């Protein structure tokens, strides 16, 4: 199973804060998680980017 590295960007300030891996064949849709942004200093929605 090939694991690809994905990056998450904050929905408010658009800064790239987190990296993770996922199998794009099993999960082709983009992920959206609620994570802490150290630049905004609060929990915000983080979307998967390229």
N, CA, C and O atoms as a GROMACS GRO file, in nm:
protein
  200
    1UNK      N    1   0.083  -0.119   0.000
    1UNK     CA    2   0.000   0.000   0.000
    1UNK      C    3   0.088   0.126   0.000
    1UNK      O    4   0.160   0.149   0.097
    2UNK      N    5   0.084   0.205  -0.105
    2UNK     CA    6   0.167   0.325  -0.109
    2UNK      C    7   0.106   0.438  -0.025
    2UNK      O    8  -0.010   0.475  -0.042
    3UNK      N    9   0.186   0.489   0.065
    3UNK     CA   10   0.143   0.600   0.149
    3UNK      C   11   0.201   0.728   0.092
    3UNK      O   12   0.321   0.735   0.066
    4UNK      N   13   0.118   0.830   0.072
    4UNK     CA   14   0.162   0.958   0.019
    4UNK      C   15   0.161   1.062   0.130
    4UNK      O   16   0.073   1.060   0.216
    5UNK      N   17   0.258   1.152   0.127
    5UNK     CA   18   0.264   1.259   0.226
    5UNK      C   19   0.170   1.370   0.184
    5UNK      O   20   0.172   1.414   0.068
    6UNK      N   21   0.087   1.415   0.277
    6UNK     CA   22  -0.004   1.526   0.252
    6UNK      C   23   0.025   1.637   0.352
    6UNK      O   24   0.079   1.613   0.459
    7UNK      N   25  -0.012   1.759   0.315
    7UNK     CA   26   0.011   1.876   0.398
    7UNK      C   27  -0.123   1.942   0.429
    7UNK      O   28  -0.211   1.947   0.343
    8UNK      N   29  -0.137   1.991   0.551
    8UNK     CA   30  -0.259   2.060   0.592
    8UNK      C   31  -0.231   2.210   0.607
    8UNK      O   32  -0.128   2.248   0.662
    9UNK      N   33  -0.322   2.293   0.558
    9UNK     CA   34  -0.311   2.438   0.570
    9UNK      C   35  -0.430   2.490   0.649
    9UNK      O   36  -0.542   2.440   0.636
   10UNK      N   37  -0.405   2.591   0.730
   10UNK     CA   38  -0.510   2.654   0.811
   10UNK      C   39  -0.613   2.720   0.719
   10UNK      O   40  -0.576   2.781   0.618
   11UNK      N   41  -0.739   2.708   0.753
   11UNK     CA   42  -0.845   2.768   0.674
   11UNK      C   43  -0.853   2.919   0.688
   11UNK      O   44  -0.909   2.986   0.601
   12UNK      N   45  -0.799   2.975   0.796
   12UNK     CA   46  -0.807   3.119   0.818
   12UNK      C   47  -0.683   3.193   0.769
   12UNK      O   48  -0.694   3.287   0.691
   13UNK      N   49  -0.565   3.150   0.815
   13UNK     CA   50  -0.442   3.223   0.778
   13UNK      C   51  -0.371   3.160   0.660
   13UNK      O   52  -0.275   3.218   0.609
   14UNK      N   53  -0.414   3.042   0.614
   14UNK     CA   54  -0.360   2.970   0.498
   14UNK      C   55  -0.216   2.922   0.515
   14UNK      O   56  -0.151   2.887   0.417
   15UNK      N   57  -0.165   2.921   0.637
   15UNK     CA   58  -0.029   2.873   0.660
   15UNK      C   59  -0.028   2.722   0.671
   15UNK      O   60  -0.123   2.662   0.721
   16UNK      N   61   0.079   2.661   0.624
   16UNK     CA   62   0.093   2.515   0.625
   16UNK      C   63   0.152   2.471   0.758
   16UNK      O   64   0.268   2.502   0.787
   17UNK      N   65   0.074   2.400   0.838
   17UNK     CA   66   0.113   2.368   0.975
   17UNK      C   67   0.143   2.221   0.999
   17UNK      O   68   0.232   2.189   1.078
   18UNK      N   69   0.072   2.131   0.933
   18UNK     CA   70   0.082   1.989   0.966
   18UNK      C   71   0.109   1.905   0.842
   18UNK      O   72   0.069   1.940   0.732
   19UNK      N   73   0.178   1.793   0.864
   19UNK     CA   74   0.200   1.692   0.760
   19UNK      C   75   0.148   1.559   0.811
   19UNK      O   76   0.146   1.533   0.931
   20UNK      N   77   0.104   1.475   0.718
   20UNK     CA   78   0.055   1.343   0.753
   20UNK      C   79   0.069   1.254   0.631
   20UNK      O   80   0.118   1.298   0.526
   21UNK      N   81   0.027   1.129   0.643
   21UNK     CA   82   0.028   1.038   0.529
   21UNK      C   83  -0.111   0.978   0.511
   21UNK      O   84  -0.189   0.967   0.606
   22UNK      N   85  -0.140   0.940   0.388
   22UNK     CA   86  -0.264   0.869   0.361
   22UNK      C   87  -0.250   0.791   0.232
   22UNK      O   88  -0.164   0.822   0.149
   23UNK      N   89  -0.333   0.690   0.216
   23UNK     CA   90  -0.338   0.611   0.094
   23UNK      C   91  -0.442   0.675   0.002
   23UNK      O   92  -0.562   0.670   0.029
   24UNK      N   93  -0.395   0.736  -0.106
   24UNK     CA   94  -0.485   0.810  -0.195
   24UNK      C   95  -0.576   0.719  -0.277
   24UNK      O   96  -0.678   0.764  -0.329
   25UNK      N   97  -0.540   0.591  -0.289
   25UNK     CA   98  -0.628   0.499  -0.362
   25UNK      C   99  -0.750   0.462  -0.277
   25UNK      O  100  -0.860   0.447  -0.331
   26UNK      N  101  -0.732   0.448  -0.147
   26UNK     CA  102  -0.844   0.414  -0.059
   26UNK      C  103  -0.926   0.536  -0.020
   26UNK      O  104  -1.046   0.526   0.000
   27UNK      N  105  -0.860   0.654  -0.010
   27UNK     CA  106  -0.927   0.777   0.031
   27UNK      C  107  -0.897   0.887  -0.070
   27UNK      O  108  -0.810   0.970  -0.045
   28UNK      N  109  -0.967   0.890  -0.184
   28UNK     CA  110  -0.935   0.989  -0.287
   28UNK      C  111  -0.980   1.131  -0.253
   28UNK      O  112  -0.925   1.228  -0.307
   29UNK      N  113  -1.078   1.146  -0.163
   29UNK     CA  114  -1.128   1.281  -0.129
   29UNK      C  115  -1.030   1.352  -0.036
   29UNK      O  116  -0.952   1.288   0.035
   30UNK      N  117  -1.035   1.486  -0.037
   30UNK     CA  118  -0.945   1.565   0.048
   30UNK      C  119  -0.995   1.566   0.192
   30UNK      O  120  -1.116   1.573   0.217
   31UNK      N  121  -0.902   1.559   0.285
   31UNK     CA  122  -0.935   1.559   0.427
   31UNK      C  123  -0.952   1.700   0.479
   31UNK      O  124  -0.889   1.794   0.430
   32UNK      N  125  -1.038   1.715   0.580
   32UNK     CA  126  -1.053   1.842   0.650
   32UNK      C  127  -1.066   1.810   0.798
   32UNK      O  128  -1.161   1.742   0.840
   33UNK      N  129  -0.971   1.858   0.878
   33UNK     CA  130  -0.967   1.828   1.020
   33UNK      C  131  -0.965   1.956   1.101
   33UNK      O  132  -0.921   2.061   1.053
   34UNK      N  133  -1.013   1.948   1.225
   34UNK     CA  134  -1.004   2.060   1.317
   34UNK      C  135  -0.877   2.042   1.400
   34UNK      O  136  -0.867   1.949   1.480
   35UNK      N  137  -0.780   2.132   1.380
   35UNK     CA  138  -0.652   2.123   1.449
   35UNK      C  139  -0.613   2.260   1.504
   35UNK      O  140  -0.669   2.362   1.464
   36UNK      N  141  -0.516   2.260   1.596
   36UNK     CA  142  -0.470   2.385   1.655
   36UNK      C  143  -0.372   2.456   1.561
   36UNK      O  144  -0.278   2.394   1.510
   37UNK      N  145  -0.393   2.585   1.538
   37UNK     CA  146  -0.303   2.667   1.458
   37UNK      C  147  -0.224   2.757   1.552
   37UNK      O  148  -0.283   2.839   1.622
   38UNK      N  149  -0.092   2.742   1.553
   38UNK     CA  150  -0.010   2.822   1.644
   38UNK      C  151   0.000   2.967   1.600
   38UNK      O  152   0.036   3.053   1.681
   39UNK      N  153  -0.032   2.997   1.475
   39UNK     CA  154  -0.029   3.135   1.427
   39UNK      C  155  -0.157   3.209   1.464
   39UNK      O  156  -0.153   3.326   1.501
   40UNK      N  157  -0.273   3.141   1.453
   40UNK     CA  158  -0.402   3.201   1.492
   40UNK      C  159  -0.426   3.188   1.642
   40UNK      O  160  -0.508   3.260   1.698
   41UNK      N  161  -0.354   3.094   1.706
   41UNK     CA  162  -0.367   3.063   1.849
   41UNK      C  163  -0.507   3.014   1.885
   41UNK      O  164  -0.562   3.052   1.989
   42UNK      N  165  -0.565   2.930   1.799
   42UNK     CA  166  -0.694   2.867   1.826
   42UNK      C  167  -0.712   2.747   1.734
   42UNK      O  168  -0.635   2.726   1.641
   43UNK      N  169  -0.817   2.669   1.761
   43UNK     CA  170  -0.849   2.554   1.677
   43UNK      C  171  -0.925   2.603   1.555
   43UNK      O  172  -1.023   2.676   1.566
   44UNK      N  173  -0.877   2.563   1.438
   44UNK     CA  174  -0.940   2.602   1.312
   44UNK      C  175  -0.950   2.479   1.221
   44UNK      O  176  -0.889   2.376   1.248
   45UNK      N  177  -1.026   2.492   1.115
   45UNK     CA  178  -1.034   2.386   1.015
   45UNK      C  179  -0.907   2.388   0.932
   45UNK      O  180  -0.865   2.493   0.883
   46UNK      N  181  -0.846   2.272   0.916
   46UNK     CA  182  -0.726   2.257   0.834
   46UNK      C  183  -0.762   2.166   0.715
   46UNK      O  184  -0.813   2.056   0.734
   47UNK      N  185  -0.735   2.213   0.593
   47UNK     CA  186  -0.767   2.138   0.473
   47UNK      C  187  -0.641   2.081   0.411
   47UNK      O  188  -0.533   2.140   0.419
   48UNK      N  189  -0.658   1.966   0.349
   48UNK     CA  190  -0.547   1.902   0.278
   48UNK      C  191  -0.516   1.981   0.150
   48UNK      O  192  -0.605   2.017   0.074
   49UNK      N  193  -0.387   2.006   0.130
   49UNK     CA  194  -0.343   2.071   0.005
   49UNK      C  195  -0.241   1.980  -0.062
   49UNK      O  196  -0.205   1.876  -0.006
   50UNK      N  197  -0.195   2.018  -0.180
   50UNK     CA  198  -0.098   1.936  -0.253
   50UNK      C  199   0.036   1.934  -0.185
   50UNK      O  200   0.128   1.869  -0.234
   0.00000   0.00000   0.00000
